[in-house]
Amino acid sequence: MLTSTRRLRTAVSIYGADADKGDRKRPERELRRVTRRLRAVRDLDVLLKALKTATTEGGGTWLIVPPTSGCHPPIVRRPRSATSG
């Protein structure tokens, strides 16, 4: 769906060029909003897959580092062990 919204935004910008800017403003804004939400869902899906892989393949303890801004998902990584450099 994320690809579809990107393609739709491109089509609106190409074929909507002849339309009044005021007529395009709301649909373009809504498409940007939908795209942002779909990106957030995709990021969470990737995070869940990483967590599942970590627990089934790697075992051990993993850290979930909170994002520094609202637009990025948390970072999942294995902490360094005391013996590794």
Secondary structure as GFF3:
##gff-version 3
##sequence-region A 1 85
A	DSSP	alpha_helix	2	15	.	.	.	ID=ss1
A	DSSP	alpha_helix	21	53	.	.	.	ID=ss2
A	DSSP	pi_helix	54	58	.	.	.	ID=ss3
A	DSSP	beta_strand	63	65	.	.	.	ID=ss4
A	DSSP	beta_strand	75	77	.	.	.	ID=ss5
###
